[in-house]
């Protein structure tokens, strides 16, 4: 187990305001005067050759079943061609976000944020989810409905009464480490005022707010052709990195490098599932629906009915996991359709007794739901999956705030081992928040970020 304390070292921000000032624009040299350039279609190009920058987690637990099904079964065995590296986040930076300042958090395939109430665990997960939604193309106002809550409490407004916050991340993959840093103005108007995408020490994209009267930022991205950079306006309510594939032609080596870095960052961030099972909503029968699991796992019974019919092997692994985490004998996990169009979930005890979900404890229901999440994928979860991306390059990140809530030591240990085994296969990553991570000591492939001051 790798353990880290929150770093207090300054993190280079995408813009350069004072610590107690709102985000400002990058230096003038970063983005010369705008020169409009029309959008260019993405040209076909050869995918970059993968490098050796694959995840450095511990190897899978060899006790894992050798015939674990592949992604076509939405269960674990990696279906990646040999040498293909799925992009993933290796660092989350909160330069100035809510209660965090100048902090950088390492991320692994399985990461636990640990600390007492008020230490910023939920805030870190909220920043991760916000970056993911921006990368998926969501507008800024949808991602930050209460932007003032993201501004550091002691941040003072500048002469124009502006305040804001800064977040960022590093995505590793075939292109090596790629850094994304974003500065957001929260007051008086919500807008992105600066963004920087860098790789190998080179700025591939830089944006800056030049005219506050216009709802655009001026962008400059690396070209390395007849002109060193291309300049164009971009909307100030969207992440510029996510828009680059629609704006960069990919005709020069420089443009292809920009596209590869942007695509790696977007892939590493997309398909995030924030999961917080609510036992009080999982006990009663639910209406038949899409079979895609909701964030609160309210429709657990409907999803169990779907997954049981789609892959018996995957379901057998789920039953085995539930047997280890629920009290009493468990021979099967059932989803029974009822005559009124609803479906209920039950545990088969093997002696003619079936226990309705309404009789299970909170910890048992949360354990069942989290095990199902870890053993499935984007096709089963209510998550934005990039349909244009080959399965071999897709990933999924599960965010679980209060991961150990209502779980006993056996349940939380079993779920953590299951998460480590599944994440070692490469198609899923897990980030959880717990009050105390001492129980995770010795768990293979787990990174603990200690937020306790």
PEHU-V146536 format. One record per backbone hydrogen bond with DSSP energy under -0.5 kcal/mol. CO is the residue of the C=O (numbers start at 0). NH is the residue of the N-H. E is the energy in kcal/mol with one decimal. If there is no record, write none. Layout:
CO:NH:E
CO:NH:E
//
This chain:
0:2:-0.5
1:447:-3.1
3:449:-3.6
6:103:-0.5
17:20:-2.0
19:155:-2.1
26:29:-2.0
26:30:-0.7
40:42:-0.5
51:53:-1.1
60:63:-2.3
64:67:-1.2
68:75:-0.6
68:76:-3.1
69:72:-1.8
69:74:-1.4
70:73:-2.1
76:70:-0.6
80:83:-2.3
83:85:-0.5
87:171:-2.8
89:106:-2.2
90:169:-2.0
91:104:-3.1
92:94:-0.5
92:167:-2.4
93:102:-1.5
94:101:-2.4
95:165:-2.3
96:99:-2.7
99:96:-2.5
102:93:-2.5
103:6:-1.2
104:91:-2.3
108:429:-2.9
109:446:-3.1
110:431:-2.8
111:113:-0.6
111:448:-3.0
112:433:-2.8
113:450:-3.8
115:118:-1.9
119:123:-1.9
120:124:-1.9
121:125:-2.4
122:126:-2.2
123:127:-2.0
124:128:-2.4
125:129:-2.2
126:130:-2.3
127:131:-2.0
128:132:-2.3
129:133:-2.3
130:134:-2.4
131:135:-1.3
132:137:-2.3
133:136:-1.6
138:141:-0.6
138:142:-1.6
139:143:-2.6
143:146:-0.7
145:148:-1.4
146:149:-1.7
146:150:-0.5
147:150:-0.9
149:97:-3.3
151:154:-1.8
157:160:-2.2
161:21:-0.6
161:157:-1.3
162:185:-2.3
162:186:-2.1
164:183:-3.0
165:95:-2.0
166:181:-3.0
167:92:-3.0
168:179:-2.8
169:89:-2.6
169:90:-1.1
169:171:-0.5
170:177:-2.0
171:87:-2.2
172:175:-2.2
176:199:-0.6
177:170:-2.9
178:197:-2.3
179:168:-2.4
180:195:-2.4
181:166:-1.9
182:192:-2.0
182:193:-1.3
183:164:-2.2
183:185:-0.6
184:190:-2.1
186:162:-1.6
188:190:-0.6
190:184:-3.2
190:192:-0.5
192:208:-1.4
193:182:-3.2
194:206:-2.2
195:180:-2.2
196:203:-2.9
196:204:-1.6
197:178:-2.7
198:201:-1.8
201:198:-2.1
201:203:-0.7
203:221:-2.0
204:196:-2.4
205:219:-2.3
206:194:-0.9
207:209:-0.7
207:217:-3.0
209:211:-0.5
210:213:-2.2
213:215:-0.8
214:235:-1.4
216:218:-0.5
216:233:-2.5
217:207:-1.7
218:231:-1.9
219:205:-1.9
220:229:-2.4
222:253:-0.7
222:254:-0.8
226:224:-1.7
227:222:-2.6
227:223:-1.3
229:220:-2.3
231:218:-2.4
233:216:-2.8
234:237:-0.7
235:191:-3.2
236:139:-2.1
237:239:-0.5
238:241:-0.5
238:242:-0.7
239:242:-1.0
239:243:-1.0
240:243:-0.6
242:245:-1.7
242:246:-0.6
243:246:-1.7
243:247:-2.6
248:42:-1.5
251:255:-2.4
252:256:-2.0
253:257:-2.1
254:258:-2.6
255:259:-2.5
256:260:-2.3
257:261:-2.5
258:262:-2.8
259:263:-2.1
260:264:-2.1
261:265:-2.5
262:266:-2.6
263:267:-2.2
264:268:-1.4
265:269:-2.6
270:396:-2.3
271:273:-0.6
272:274:-0.7
272:398:-2.5
276:278:-0.7
277:280:-2.0
277:281:-0.5
278:281:-1.3
278:282:-0.7
285:342:-2.4
290:292:-0.5
292:381:-2.5
293:296:-1.4
294:275:-2.2
295:277:-2.5
296:299:-1.3
298:302:-1.9
299:303:-2.6
300:304:-2.0
301:305:-1.6
302:306:-2.9
303:307:-2.1
304:308:-1.1
305:309:-1.3
306:310:-1.9
310:314:-2.0
311:315:-1.9
312:316:-1.6
313:317:-1.8
314:318:-2.6
315:319:-2.1
316:320:-2.1
317:321:-2.6
318:322:-2.3
319:323:-1.2
320:324:-1.0
321:325:-1.8
331:333:-0.5
331:347:-2.7
333:345:-2.4
334:336:-0.6
335:343:-2.2
337:340:-1.5
340:287:-1.9
341:337:-3.5
342:285:-2.3
343:335:-3.0
344:356:-2.2
345:333:-3.0
346:348:-0.6
346:354:-2.8
347:330:-3.1
347:331:-1.1
352:348:-2.9
353:355:-0.7
354:346:-2.3
355:358:-2.2
356:359:-1.3
360:364:-2.2
361:365:-2.5
362:366:-2.4
363:367:-2.4
364:368:-2.4
365:369:-2.6
366:370:-2.4
367:371:-1.9
368:372:-2.1
369:373:-2.3
370:374:-1.5
372:375:-1.2
376:379:-2.0
376:380:-1.7
379:292:-2.8
380:382:-2.0
382:384:-0.9
383:270:-0.7
384:386:-0.9
385:388:-1.6
389:392:-1.8
389:393:-0.7
390:393:-0.9
395:428:-2.6
396:272:-3.0
396:398:-0.5
397:399:-0.5
397:430:-2.9
398:274:-3.3
399:402:-0.9
399:432:-2.0
401:404:-2.1
403:406:-1.7
407:411:-2.5
408:412:-2.0
409:413:-2.1
410:414:-2.5
411:415:-2.1
412:416:-2.2
413:417:-2.2
414:418:-2.7
415:419:-2.4
416:420:-2.3
417:421:-2.5
418:422:-2.8
419:423:-1.7
420:424:-0.5
421:424:-1.0
422:425:-1.5
426:395:-0.9
428:397:-2.8
429:110:-2.7
430:399:-2.6
431:112:-3.1
432:402:-1.7
433:114:-1.3
436:439:-1.7
437:440:-1.4
439:442:-2.2
442:445:-1.1
444:109:-0.7
445:1:-2.1
445:447:-0.5
446:111:-2.9
446:448:-0.5
447:3:-3.5
447:449:-0.7
448:113:-2.9
448:450:-0.7
449:5:-1.5
//
